[in-house]
Amino acid sequence: MSSKKPERMCIACRTMMDKTELFRIVMSPEGEISIDRNGKKPGRGAYLCKSELCYKNALKSKALSRAFKAPISGEILQSMEVLYGSNS
């Protein structure tokens, strides 16, 4: 019997995917927002496709700010641009 892999929804395109195919951004209980590379940090998580198009759509629609009900710092946005290899 095969075990079911956990799926999460991308906040930009709303597509359900395997958790390993998405980036996790997390807001800690202290309110600090960071990129969770291992998927183990405590706090509220939001998932985003590894596609640059989804990243750009999330920025345009302010999906991350909505998910956390808080503004996203420039430092996090710069870290995400490095992740996506984007110049936007």
PDB file of N, CA, C and O in Angstrom:
ATOM      1  N   MET A   1       0.839  -1.170   0.000  1.00  0.00           N
ATOM      2  CA  MET A   1       0.000   0.000   0.000  1.00  0.00           C
ATOM      3  C   MET A   1       0.895   1.249   0.000  1.00  0.00           C
ATOM      4  O   MET A   1       1.760   1.390   0.865  1.00  0.00           O
ATOM      5  N   SER A   2       0.692   2.136  -0.951  1.00  0.00           N
ATOM      6  CA  SER A   2       1.524   3.334  -1.045  1.00  0.00           C
ATOM      7  C   SER A   2       0.959   4.440  -0.146  1.00  0.00           C
ATOM      8  O   SER A   2      -0.254   4.590   0.002  1.00  0.00           O
ATOM      9  N   SER A   3       1.862   5.191   0.435  1.00  0.00           N
ATOM     10  CA  SER A   3       1.417   6.287   1.289  1.00  0.00           C
ATOM     11  C   SER A   3       1.206   7.537   0.433  1.00  0.00           C
ATOM     12  O   SER A   3       1.909   7.765  -0.552  1.00  0.00           O
ATOM     13  N   LYS A   4       0.239   8.323   0.828  1.00  0.00           N
ATOM     14  CA  LYS A   4      -0.093   9.530   0.085  1.00  0.00           C
ATOM     15  C   LYS A   4       0.888  10.640   0.444  1.00  0.00           C
ATOM     16  O   LYS A   4       1.183  10.855   1.619  1.00  0.00           O
ATOM     17  N   LYS A   5       1.394  11.343  -0.566  1.00  0.00           N
ATOM     18  CA  LYS A   5       2.323  12.455  -0.333  1.00  0.00           C
ATOM     19  C   LYS A   5       1.519  13.704  -0.009  1.00  0.00           C
ATOM     20  O   LYS A   5       0.455  13.933  -0.584  1.00  0.00           O
ATOM     21  N   PRO A   6       2.036  14.521   0.925  1.00  0.00           N
ATOM     22  CA  PRO A   6       1.303  15.740   1.284  1.00  0.00           C
ATOM     23  C   PRO A   6       1.277  16.742   0.136  1.00  0.00           C
ATOM     24  O   PRO A   6       2.284  16.971  -0.535  1.00  0.00           O
ATOM     25  N   GLU A   7       0.109  17.329  -0.074  1.00  0.00           N
ATOM     26  CA  GLU A   7      -0.053  18.342  -1.110  1.00  0.00           C
ATOM     27  C   GLU A   7      -0.415  19.669  -0.469  1.00  0.00           C
ATOM     28  O   GLU A   7      -1.061  19.721   0.578  1.00  0.00           O
ATOM     29  N   ARG A   8       0.017  20.744  -1.123  1.00  0.00           N
ATOM     30  CA  ARG A   8      -0.301  22.095  -0.683  1.00  0.00           C
ATOM     31  C   ARG A   8      -0.715  22.907  -1.906  1.00  0.00           C
ATOM     32  O   ARG A   8      -0.440  22.521  -3.043  1.00  0.00           O
ATOM     33  N   MET A   9      -1.379  24.032  -1.660  1.00  0.00           N
ATOM     34  CA  MET A   9      -1.851  24.885  -2.750  1.00  0.00           C
ATOM     35  C   MET A   9      -0.940  26.101  -2.903  1.00  0.00           C
ATOM     36  O   MET A   9      -0.592  26.758  -1.922  1.00  0.00           O
ATOM     37  N   CYS A  10      -0.563  26.387  -4.137  1.00  0.00           N
ATOM     38  CA  CYS A  10       0.202  27.591  -4.454  1.00  0.00           C
ATOM     39  C   CYS A  10      -0.703  28.804  -4.255  1.00  0.00           C
ATOM     40  O   CYS A  10      -1.837  28.816  -4.735  1.00  0.00           O
ATOM     41  N   ILE A  11      -0.210  29.824  -3.549  1.00  0.00           N
ATOM     42  CA  ILE A  11      -1.045  31.000  -3.290  1.00  0.00           C
ATOM     43  C   ILE A  11      -1.234  31.880  -4.523  1.00  0.00           C
ATOM     44  O   ILE A  11      -2.100  32.754  -4.530  1.00  0.00           O
ATOM     45  N   ALA A  12      -0.432  31.658  -5.566  1.00  0.00           N
ATOM     46  CA  ALA A  12      -0.554  32.479  -6.779  1.00  0.00           C
ATOM     47  C   ALA A  12      -1.483  31.826  -7.806  1.00  0.00           C
ATOM     48  O   ALA A  12      -2.435  32.456  -8.266  1.00  0.00           O
ATOM     49  N   CYS A  13      -1.214  30.576  -8.164  1.00  0.00           N
ATOM     50  CA  CYS A  13      -2.001  29.934  -9.226  1.00  0.00           C
ATOM     51  C   CYS A  13      -3.103  29.019  -8.690  1.00  0.00           C
ATOM     52  O   CYS A  13      -3.932  28.522  -9.453  1.00  0.00           O
ATOM     53  N   ARG A  14      -3.106  28.798  -7.351  1.00  0.00           N
ATOM     54  CA  ARG A  14      -4.131  27.996  -6.681  1.00  0.00           C
ATOM     55  C   ARG A  14      -4.135  26.536  -7.137  1.00  0.00           C
ATOM     56  O   ARG A  14      -5.171  25.872  -7.079  1.00  0.00           O
ATOM     57  N   THR A  15      -2.995  26.038  -7.587  1.00  0.00           N
ATOM     58  CA  THR A  15      -2.857  24.653  -8.027  1.00  0.00           C
ATOM     59  C   THR A  15      -2.353  23.796  -6.878  1.00  0.00           C
ATOM     60  O   THR A  15      -1.422  24.189  -6.176  1.00  0.00           O
ATOM     61  N   MET A  16      -2.957  22.630  -6.678  1.00  0.00           N
ATOM     62  CA  MET A  16      -2.491  21.695  -5.665  1.00  0.00           C
ATOM     63  C   MET A  16      -1.290  20.940  -6.227  1.00  0.00           C
ATOM     64  O   MET A  16      -1.338  20.423  -7.344  1.00  0.00           O
ATOM     65  N   MET A  17      -0.215  20.882  -5.445  1.00  0.00           N
ATOM     66  CA  MET A  17       1.005  20.204  -5.868  1.00  0.00           C
ATOM     67  C   MET A  17       1.608  19.475  -4.683  1.00  0.00           C
ATOM     68  O   MET A  17       1.258  19.723  -3.529  1.00  0.00           O
ATOM     69  N   ASP A  18       2.525  18.571  -4.997  1.00  0.00           N
ATOM     70  CA  ASP A  18       3.289  17.915  -3.960  1.00  0.00           C
ATOM     71  C   ASP A  18       4.065  18.980  -3.188  1.00  0.00           C
ATOM     72  O   ASP A  18       4.617  19.906  -3.783  1.00  0.00           O
ATOM     73  N   LYS A  19       4.103  18.847  -1.890  1.00  0.00           N
ATOM     74  CA  LYS A  19       4.746  19.833  -1.015  1.00  0.00           C
ATOM     75  C   LYS A  19       6.206  20.101  -1.401  1.00  0.00           C
ATOM     76  O   LYS A  19       6.700  21.214  -1.222  1.00  0.00           O
ATOM     77  N   THR A  20       6.888  19.092  -1.925  1.00  0.00           N
ATOM     78  CA  THR A  20       8.303  19.240  -2.288  1.00  0.00           C
ATOM     79  C   THR A  20       8.500  20.083  -3.541  1.00  0.00           C
ATOM     80  O   THR A  20       9.619  20.520  -3.809  1.00  0.00           O
ATOM     81  N   GLU A  21       7.448  20.323  -4.312  1.00  0.00           N
ATOM     82  CA  GLU A  21       7.542  21.103  -5.538  1.00  0.00           C
ATOM     83  C   GLU A  21       7.272  22.590  -5.314  1.00  0.00           C
ATOM     84  O   GLU A  21       7.226  23.367  -6.267  1.00  0.00           O
ATOM     85  N   LEU A  22       7.094  22.981  -4.053  1.00  0.00           N
ATOM     86  CA  LEU A  22       6.749  24.359  -3.724  1.00  0.00           C
ATOM     87  C   LEU A  22       7.761  24.952  -2.750  1.00  0.00           C
ATOM     88  O   LEU A  22       8.394  24.232  -1.978  1.00  0.00           O
ATOM     89  N   PHE A  23       7.902  26.276  -2.797  1.00  0.00           N
ATOM     90  CA  PHE A  23       8.685  26.984  -1.787  1.00  0.00           C
ATOM     91  C   PHE A  23       7.738  27.308  -0.638  1.00  0.00           C
ATOM     92  O   PHE A  23       6.567  27.617  -0.860  1.00  0.00           O
ATOM     93  N   ARG A  24       8.246  27.238   0.591  1.00  0.00           N
ATOM     94  CA  ARG A  24       7.441  27.599   1.764  1.00  0.00           C
ATOM     95  C   ARG A  24       7.987  28.890   2.353  1.00  0.00           C
ATOM     96  O   ARG A  24       9.181  29.015   2.625  1.00  0.00           O
ATOM     97  N   ILE A  25       7.092  29.839   2.541  1.00  0.00           N
ATOM     98  CA  ILE A  25       7.419  31.080   3.207  1.00  0.00           C
ATOM     99  C   ILE A  25       6.645  31.013   4.524  1.00  0.00           C
ATOM    100  O   ILE A  25       5.468  30.652   4.532  1.00  0.00           O
ATOM    101  N   VAL A  26       7.293  31.356   5.626  1.00  0.00           N
ATOM    102  CA  VAL A  26       6.683  31.150   6.936  1.00  0.00           C
ATOM    103  C   VAL A  26       6.717  32.426   7.775  1.00  0.00           C
ATOM    104  O   VAL A  26       7.671  33.202   7.719  1.00  0.00           O
ATOM    105  N   MET A  27       5.656  32.622   8.553  1.00  0.00           N
ATOM    106  CA  MET A  27       5.625  33.690   9.547  1.00  0.00           C
ATOM    107  C   MET A  27       5.735  33.017  10.912  1.00  0.00           C
ATOM    108  O   MET A  27       4.869  32.238  11.307  1.00  0.00           O
ATOM    109  N   SER A  28       6.809  33.330  11.617  1.00  0.00           N
ATOM    110  CA  SER A  28       7.049  32.726  12.930  1.00  0.00           C
ATOM    111  C   SER A  28       6.025  33.237  13.938  1.00  0.00           C
ATOM    112  O   SER A  28       5.355  34.240  13.692  1.00  0.00           O
ATOM    113  N   PRO A  29       5.904  32.551  15.068  1.00  0.00           N
ATOM    114  CA  PRO A  29       4.993  33.042  16.115  1.00  0.00           C
ATOM    115  C   PRO A  29       5.334  34.459  16.586  1.00  0.00           C
ATOM    116  O   PRO A  29       4.469  35.160  17.112  1.00  0.00           O
ATOM    117  N   GLU A  30       6.592  34.884  16.400  1.00  0.00           N
ATOM    118  CA  GLU A  30       7.006  36.233  16.772  1.00  0.00           C
ATOM    119  C   GLU A  30       6.664  37.259  15.692  1.00  0.00           C
ATOM    120  O   GLU A  30       6.838  38.459  15.905  1.00  0.00           O
ATOM    121  N   GLY A  31       6.183  36.803  14.540  1.00  0.00           N
ATOM    122  CA  GLY A  31       5.793  37.710  13.467  1.00  0.00           C
ATOM    123  C   GLY A  31       6.862  37.943  12.414  1.00  0.00           C
ATOM    124  O   GLY A  31       6.688  38.789  11.538  1.00  0.00           O
ATOM    125  N   GLU A  32       7.970  37.204  12.484  1.00  0.00           N
ATOM    126  CA  GLU A  32       9.051  37.351  11.509  1.00  0.00           C
ATOM    127  C   GLU A  32       8.771  36.472  10.287  1.00  0.00           C
ATOM    128  O   GLU A  32       8.474  35.286  10.424  1.00  0.00           O
ATOM    129  N   ILE A  33       8.867  37.058   9.102  1.00  0.00           N
ATOM    130  CA  ILE A  33       8.615  36.315   7.858  1.00  0.00           C
ATOM    131  C   ILE A  33       9.951  35.922   7.246  1.00  0.00           C
ATOM    132  O   ILE A  33      10.860  36.743   7.132  1.00  0.00           O
ATOM    133  N   SER A  34      10.059  34.653   6.851  1.00  0.00           N
ATOM    134  CA  SER A  34      11.300  34.163   6.251  1.00  0.00           C
ATOM    135  C   SER A  34      10.989  33.033   5.274  1.00  0.00           C
ATOM    136  O   SER A  34       9.883  32.494   5.243  1.00  0.00           O
ATOM    137  N   ILE A  35      11.998  32.694   4.482  1.00  0.00           N
ATOM    138  CA  ILE A  35      11.874  31.569   3.551  1.00  0.00           C
ATOM    139  C   ILE A  35      12.291  30.316   4.308  1.00  0.00           C
ATOM    140  O   ILE A  35      13.359  30.272   4.918  1.00  0.00           O
ATOM    141  N   ASP A  36      11.449  29.314   4.261  1.00  0.00           N
ATOM    142  CA  ASP A  36      11.692  28.063   4.980  1.00  0.00           C
ATOM    143  C   ASP A  36      12.189  27.026   3.980  1.00  0.00           C
ATOM    144  O   ASP A  36      11.396  26.366   3.308  1.00  0.00           O
ATOM    145  N   ARG A  37      13.481  26.893   3.891  1.00  0.00           N
ATOM    146  CA  ARG A  37      14.074  25.990   2.896  1.00  0.00           C
ATOM    147  C   ARG A  37      13.881  24.521   3.237  1.00  0.00           C
ATOM    148  O   ARG A  37      13.854  23.683   2.335  1.00  0.00           O
ATOM    149  N   ASN A  38      13.745  24.187   4.524  1.00  0.00           N
ATOM    150  CA  ASN A  38      13.599  22.786   4.927  1.00  0.00           C
ATOM    151  C   ASN A  38      12.157  22.380   5.214  1.00  0.00           C
ATOM    152  O   ASN A  38      11.866  21.192   5.356  1.00  0.00           O
ATOM    153  N   GLY A  39      11.259  23.345   5.300  1.00  0.00           N
ATOM    154  CA  GLY A  39       9.860  23.039   5.573  1.00  0.00           C
ATOM    155  C   GLY A  39       9.596  22.629   7.010  1.00  0.00           C
ATOM    156  O   GLY A  39       8.593  21.973   7.292  1.00  0.00           O
ATOM    157  N   LYS A  40      10.482  23.007   7.924  1.00  0.00           N
ATOM    158  CA  LYS A  40      10.357  22.568   9.315  1.00  0.00           C
ATOM    159  C   LYS A  40      10.173  23.708  10.318  1.00  0.00           C
ATOM    160  O   LYS A  40       9.934  23.454  11.499  1.00  0.00           O
ATOM    161  N   LYS A  41      10.281  24.954   9.867  1.00  0.00           N
ATOM    162  CA  LYS A  41      10.174  26.076  10.802  1.00  0.00           C
ATOM    163  C   LYS A  41       8.753  26.166  11.348  1.00  0.00           C
ATOM    164  O   LYS A  41       7.789  25.912  10.626  1.00  0.00           O
ATOM    165  N   PRO A  42       8.625  26.533  12.636  1.00  0.00           N
ATOM    166  CA  PRO A  42       7.285  26.691  13.207  1.00  0.00           C
ATOM    167  C   PRO A  42       6.634  27.981  12.716  1.00  0.00           C
ATOM    168  O   PRO A  42       7.317  28.964  12.429  1.00  0.00           O
ATOM    169  N   GLY A  43       5.325  27.962  12.625  1.00  0.00           N
ATOM    170  CA  GLY A  43       4.593  29.160  12.243  1.00  0.00           C
ATOM    171  C   GLY A  43       3.654  28.903  11.079  1.00  0.00           C
ATOM    172  O   GLY A  43       3.519  27.775  10.605  1.00  0.00           O
ATOM    173  N   ARG A  44       3.016  29.958  10.632  1.00  0.00           N
ATOM    174  CA  ARG A  44       2.064  29.888   9.521  1.00  0.00           C
ATOM    175  C   ARG A  44       2.820  29.880   8.206  1.00  0.00           C
ATOM    176  O   ARG A  44       3.645  30.758   7.954  1.00  0.00           O
ATOM    177  N   GLY A  45       2.543  28.901   7.374  1.00  0.00           N
ATOM    178  CA  GLY A  45       3.228  28.782   6.100  1.00  0.00           C
ATOM    179  C   GLY A  45       2.346  29.137   4.925  1.00  0.00           C
ATOM    180  O   GLY A  45       1.131  28.945   4.958  1.00  0.00           O
ATOM    181  N   ALA A  46       2.972  29.656   3.890  1.00  0.00           N
ATOM    182  CA  ALA A  46       2.317  29.911   2.606  1.00  0.00           C
ATOM    183  C   ALA A  46       3.219  29.284   1.554  1.00  0.00           C
ATOM    184  O   ALA A  46       4.443  29.365   1.650  1.00  0.00           O
ATOM    185  N   TYR A  47       2.622  28.668   0.565  1.00  0.00           N
ATOM    186  CA  TYR A  47       3.384  27.935  -0.441  1.00  0.00           C
ATOM    187  C   TYR A  47       3.275  28.621  -1.788  1.00  0.00           C
ATOM    188  O   TYR A  47       2.234  29.165  -2.156  1.00  0.00           O
ATOM    189  N   LEU A  48       4.392  28.577  -2.516  1.00  0.00           N
ATOM    190  CA  LEU A  48       4.474  29.233  -3.813  1.00  0.00           C
ATOM    191  C   LEU A  48       5.204  28.320  -4.786  1.00  0.00           C
ATOM    192  O   LEU A  48       6.248  27.757  -4.455  1.00  0.00           O
ATOM    193  N   CYS A  49       4.648  28.173  -6.001  1.00  0.00           N
ATOM    194  CA  CYS A  49       5.278  27.355  -7.041  1.00  0.00           C
ATOM    195  C   CYS A  49       6.718  27.800  -7.275  1.00  0.00           C
ATOM    196  O   CYS A  49       7.091  28.933  -6.972  1.00  0.00           O
ATOM    197  N   LYS A  50       7.497  26.907  -7.807  1.00  0.00           N
ATOM    198  CA  LYS A  50       8.874  27.246  -8.141  1.00  0.00           C
ATOM    199  C   LYS A  50       8.967  27.928  -9.504  1.00  0.00           C
ATOM    200  O   LYS A  50      10.063  28.174 -10.007  1.00  0.00           O
ATOM    201  N   SER A  51       7.822  28.230 -10.093  1.00  0.00           N
ATOM    202  CA  SER A  51       7.776  28.907 -11.386  1.00  0.00           C
ATOM    203  C   SER A  51       7.909  30.423 -11.201  1.00  0.00           C
ATOM    204  O   SER A  51       7.276  31.005 -10.319  1.00  0.00           O
ATOM    205  N   GLU A  52       8.726  31.047 -12.025  1.00  0.00           N
ATOM    206  CA  GLU A  52       8.929  32.493 -11.949  1.00  0.00           C
ATOM    207  C   GLU A  52       7.627  33.245 -12.245  1.00  0.00           C
ATOM    208  O   GLU A  52       7.394  34.321 -11.695  1.00  0.00           O
ATOM    209  N   LEU A  53       6.790  32.687 -13.102  1.00  0.00           N
ATOM    210  CA  LEU A  53       5.508  33.316 -13.429  1.00  0.00           C
ATOM    211  C   LEU A  53       4.623  33.409 -12.184  1.00  0.00           C
ATOM    212  O   LEU A  53       3.993  34.440 -11.951  1.00  0.00           O
ATOM    213  N   CYS A  54       4.570  32.350 -11.392  1.00  0.00           N
ATOM    214  CA  CYS A  54       3.778  32.377 -10.159  1.00  0.00           C
ATOM    215  C   CYS A  54       4.346  33.393  -9.178  1.00  0.00           C
ATOM    216  O   CYS A  54       3.597  34.099  -8.503  1.00  0.00           O
ATOM    217  N   TYR A  55       5.658  33.465  -9.102  1.00  0.00           N
ATOM    218  CA  TYR A  55       6.308  34.439  -8.218  1.00  0.00           C
ATOM    219  C   TYR A  55       5.899  35.860  -8.618  1.00  0.00           C
ATOM    220  O   TYR A  55       5.521  36.662  -7.764  1.00  0.00           O
ATOM    221  N   LYS A  56       5.974  36.167  -9.905  1.00  0.00           N
ATOM    222  CA  LYS A  56       5.609  37.506 -10.377  1.00  0.00           C
ATOM    223  C   LYS A  56       4.127  37.794 -10.130  1.00  0.00           C
ATOM    224  O   LYS A  56       3.765  38.910  -9.757  1.00  0.00           O
ATOM    225  N   ASN A  57       3.268  36.788 -10.339  1.00  0.00           N
ATOM    226  CA  ASN A  57       1.837  36.969 -10.083  1.00  0.00           C
ATOM    227  C   ASN A  57       1.568  37.192  -8.597  1.00  0.00           C
ATOM    228  O   ASN A  57       0.700  37.987  -8.234  1.00  0.00           O
ATOM    229  N   ALA A  58       2.311  36.494  -7.737  1.00  0.00           N
ATOM    230  CA  ALA A  58       2.148  36.672  -6.285  1.00  0.00           C
ATOM    231  C   ALA A  58       2.553  38.089  -5.875  1.00  0.00           C
ATOM    232  O   ALA A  58       1.913  38.694  -5.014  1.00  0.00           O
ATOM    233  N   LEU A  59       3.608  38.614  -6.486  1.00  0.00           N
ATOM    234  CA  LEU A  59       4.028  39.986  -6.188  1.00  0.00           C
ATOM    235  C   LEU A  59       2.970  40.986  -6.637  1.00  0.00           C
ATOM    236  O   LEU A  59       2.601  41.901  -5.901  1.00  0.00           O
ATOM    237  N   LYS A  60       2.494  40.789  -7.862  1.00  0.00           N
ATOM    238  CA  LYS A  60       1.529  41.721  -8.440  1.00  0.00           C
ATOM    239  C   LYS A  60       0.217  41.733  -7.643  1.00  0.00           C
ATOM    240  O   LYS A  60      -0.366  42.794  -7.417  1.00  0.00           O
ATOM    241  N   SER A  61      -0.238  40.561  -7.224  1.00  0.00           N
ATOM    242  CA  SER A  61      -1.514  40.474  -6.520  1.00  0.00           C
ATOM    243  C   SER A  61      -1.383  40.631  -5.004  1.00  0.00           C
ATOM    244  O   SER A  61      -2.381  40.623  -4.283  1.00  0.00           O
ATOM    245  N   LYS A  62      -0.135  40.775  -4.525  1.00  0.00           N
ATOM    246  CA  LYS A  62       0.142  40.903  -3.094  1.00  0.00           C
ATOM    247  C   LYS A  62      -0.382  39.700  -2.313  1.00  0.00           C
ATOM    248  O   LYS A  62      -0.882  39.840  -1.196  1.00  0.00           O
ATOM    249  N   ALA A  63      -0.262  38.524  -2.911  1.00  0.00           N
ATOM    250  CA  ALA A  63      -0.771  37.288  -2.302  1.00  0.00           C
ATOM    251  C   ALA A  63      -0.063  36.961  -0.988  1.00  0.00           C
ATOM    252  O   ALA A  63      -0.702  36.476  -0.055  1.00  0.00           O
ATOM    253  N   LEU A  64       1.239  37.215  -0.898  1.00  0.00           N
ATOM    254  CA  LEU A  64       1.961  36.919   0.345  1.00  0.00           C
ATOM    255  C   LEU A  64       1.501  37.823   1.476  1.00  0.00           C
ATOM    256  O   LEU A  64       1.290  37.358   2.596  1.00  0.00           O
ATOM    257  N   SER A  65       1.346  39.090   1.197  1.00  0.00           N
ATOM    258  CA  SER A  65       0.868  40.027   2.220  1.00  0.00           C
ATOM    259  C   SER A  65      -0.512  39.615   2.720  1.00  0.00           C
ATOM    260  O   SER A  65      -0.794  39.697   3.916  1.00  0.00           O
ATOM    261  N   ARG A  66      -1.359  39.178   1.818  1.00  0.00           N
ATOM    262  CA  ARG A  66      -2.697  38.723   2.195  1.00  0.00           C
ATOM    263  C   ARG A  66      -2.639  37.445   3.025  1.00  0.00           C
ATOM    264  O   ARG A  66      -3.370  37.301   4.006  1.00  0.00           O
ATOM    265  N   ALA A  67      -1.774  36.526   2.632  1.00  0.00           N
ATOM    266  CA  ALA A  67      -1.672  35.248   3.335  1.00  0.00           C
ATOM    267  C   ALA A  67      -1.253  35.446   4.786  1.00  0.00           C
ATOM    268  O   ALA A  67      -1.727  34.738   5.675  1.00  0.00           O
ATOM    269  N   PHE A  68      -0.369  36.403   5.026  1.00  0.00           N
ATOM    270  CA  PHE A  68       0.129  36.632   6.377  1.00  0.00           C
ATOM    271  C   PHE A  68      -0.546  37.808   7.088  1.00  0.00           C
ATOM    272  O   PHE A  68      -0.301  38.051   8.269  1.00  0.00           O
ATOM    273  N   LYS A  69      -1.402  38.539   6.353  1.00  0.00           N
ATOM    274  CA  LYS A  69      -2.041  39.740   6.899  1.00  0.00           C
ATOM    275  C   LYS A  69      -0.988  40.691   7.466  1.00  0.00           C
ATOM    276  O   LYS A  69      -1.169  41.299   8.520  1.00  0.00           O
ATOM    277  N   ALA A  70       0.121  40.797   6.725  1.00  0.00           N
ATOM    278  CA  ALA A  70       1.238  41.662   7.140  1.00  0.00           C
ATOM    279  C   ALA A  70       2.042  42.044   5.904  1.00  0.00           C
ATOM    280  O   ALA A  70       2.065  41.297   4.927  1.00  0.00           O
ATOM    281  N   PRO A  71       2.701  43.196   5.936  1.00  0.00           N
ATOM    282  CA  PRO A  71       3.549  43.577   4.799  1.00  0.00           C
ATOM    283  C   PRO A  71       4.790  42.683   4.712  1.00  0.00           C
ATOM    284  O   PRO A  71       5.286  42.192   5.727  1.00  0.00           O
ATOM    285  N   ILE A  72       5.274  42.482   3.505  1.00  0.00           N
ATOM    286  CA  ILE A  72       6.463  41.667   3.274  1.00  0.00           C
ATOM    287  C   ILE A  72       7.651  42.614   3.131  1.00  0.00           C
ATOM    288  O   ILE A  72       7.606  43.555   2.338  1.00  0.00           O
ATOM    289  N   SER A  73       8.705  42.368   3.890  1.00  0.00           N
ATOM    290  CA  SER A  73       9.864  43.265   3.879  1.00  0.00           C
ATOM    291  C   SER A  73      10.654  43.145   2.579  1.00  0.00           C
ATOM    292  O   SER A  73      10.601  42.124   1.894  1.00  0.00           O
ATOM    293  N   GLY A  74      11.376  44.194   2.261  1.00  0.00           N
ATOM    294  CA  GLY A  74      12.230  44.210   1.081  1.00  0.00           C
ATOM    295  C   GLY A  74      13.298  43.137   1.145  1.00  0.00           C
ATOM    296  O   GLY A  74      13.699  42.586   0.120  1.00  0.00           O
ATOM    297  N   GLU A  75      13.758  42.842   2.351  1.00  0.00           N
ATOM    298  CA  GLU A  75      14.785  41.806   2.541  1.00  0.00           C
ATOM    299  C   GLU A  75      14.276  40.433   2.084  1.00  0.00           C
ATOM    300  O   GLU A  75      15.002  39.686   1.429  1.00  0.00           O
ATOM    301  N   ILE A  76      13.039  40.109   2.428  1.00  0.00           N
ATOM    302  CA  ILE A  76      12.449  38.828   2.013  1.00  0.00           C
ATOM    303  C   ILE A  76      12.251  38.814   0.503  1.00  0.00           C
ATOM    304  O   ILE A  76      12.513  37.804  -0.151  1.00  0.00           O
ATOM    305  N   LEU A  77      11.788  39.930  -0.050  1.00  0.00           N
ATOM    306  CA  LEU A  77      11.582  40.001  -1.499  1.00  0.00           C
ATOM    307  C   LEU A  77      12.901  39.820  -2.244  1.00  0.00           C
ATOM    308  O   LEU A  77      12.937  39.173  -3.290  1.00  0.00           O
ATOM    309  N   GLN A  78      13.986  40.386  -1.715  1.00  0.00           N
ATOM    310  CA  GLN A  78      15.302  40.208  -2.342  1.00  0.00           C
ATOM    311  C   GLN A  78      15.729  38.743  -2.266  1.00  0.00           C
ATOM    312  O   GLN A  78      16.263  38.204  -3.235  1.00  0.00           O
ATOM    313  N   SER A  79      15.502  38.102  -1.133  1.00  0.00           N
ATOM    314  CA  SER A  79      15.842  36.679  -0.988  1.00  0.00           C
ATOM    315  C   SER A  79      15.056  35.833  -1.982  1.00  0.00           C
ATOM    316  O   SER A  79      15.581  34.872  -2.544  1.00  0.00           O
ATOM    317  N   MET A  80      13.800  36.197  -2.193  1.00  0.00           N
ATOM    318  CA  MET A  80      12.969  35.451  -3.133  1.00  0.00           C
ATOM    319  C   MET A  80      13.437  35.666  -4.571  1.00  0.00           C
ATOM    320  O   MET A  80      13.397  34.742  -5.384  1.00  0.00           O
ATOM    321  N   GLU A  81      13.878  36.879  -4.882  1.00  0.00           N
ATOM    322  CA  GLU A  81      14.385  37.135  -6.228  1.00  0.00           C
ATOM    323  C   GLU A  81      15.624  36.280  -6.509  1.00  0.00           C
ATOM    324  O   GLU A  81      15.816  35.801  -7.627  1.00  0.00           O
ATOM    325  N   VAL A  82      16.456  36.096  -5.490  1.00  0.00           N
ATOM    326  CA  VAL A  82      17.634  35.226  -5.641  1.00  0.00           C
ATOM    327  C   VAL A  82      17.168  33.792  -5.877  1.00  0.00           C
ATOM    328  O   VAL A  82      17.712  33.097  -6.735  1.00  0.00           O
ATOM    329  N   LEU A  83      16.154  33.342  -5.112  1.00  0.00           N
ATOM    330  CA  LEU A  83      15.625  31.984  -5.282  1.00  0.00           C
ATOM    331  C   LEU A  83      15.134  31.753  -6.709  1.00  0.00           C
ATOM    332  O   LEU A  83      15.398  30.713  -7.313  1.00  0.00           O
ATOM    333  N   TYR A  84      14.417  32.742  -7.230  1.00  0.00           N
ATOM    334  CA  TYR A  84      13.817  32.606  -8.561  1.00  0.00           C
ATOM    335  C   TYR A  84      14.743  33.045  -9.679  1.00  0.00           C
ATOM    336  O   TYR A  84      14.414  32.866 -10.851  1.00  0.00           O
ATOM    337  N   GLY A  85      15.886  33.610  -9.348  1.00  0.00           N
ATOM    338  CA  GLY A  85      16.819  34.063 -10.380  1.00  0.00           C
ATOM    339  C   GLY A  85      16.207  35.150 -11.233  1.00  0.00           C
ATOM    340  O   GLY A  85      16.431  35.210 -12.442  1.00  0.00           O
ATOM    341  N   SER A  86      15.422  36.021 -10.584  1.00  0.00           N
ATOM    342  CA  SER A  86      14.652  37.040 -11.298  1.00  0.00           C
ATOM    343  C   SER A  86      15.299  38.413 -11.182  1.00  0.00           C
ATOM    344  O   SER A  86      16.021  38.695 -10.226  1.00  0.00           O
ATOM    345  N   ASN A  87      15.036  39.245 -12.149  1.00  0.00           N
ATOM    346  CA  ASN A  87      15.490  40.638 -12.120  1.00  0.00           C
ATOM    347  C   ASN A  87      14.324  41.591 -12.026  1.00  0.00           C
ATOM    348  O   ASN A  87      14.466  42.768 -12.357  1.00  0.00           O
ATOM    349  N   SER A  88      13.169  41.114 -11.583  1.00  0.00           N
ATOM    350  CA  SER A  88      11.976  41.964 -11.554  1.00  0.00           C
ATOM    351  C   SER A  88      11.990  42.973 -10.456  1.00  0.00           C
ATOM    352  O   SER A  88      11.046  43.751 -10.321  1.00  0.00           O
TER     353      SER A  88
END
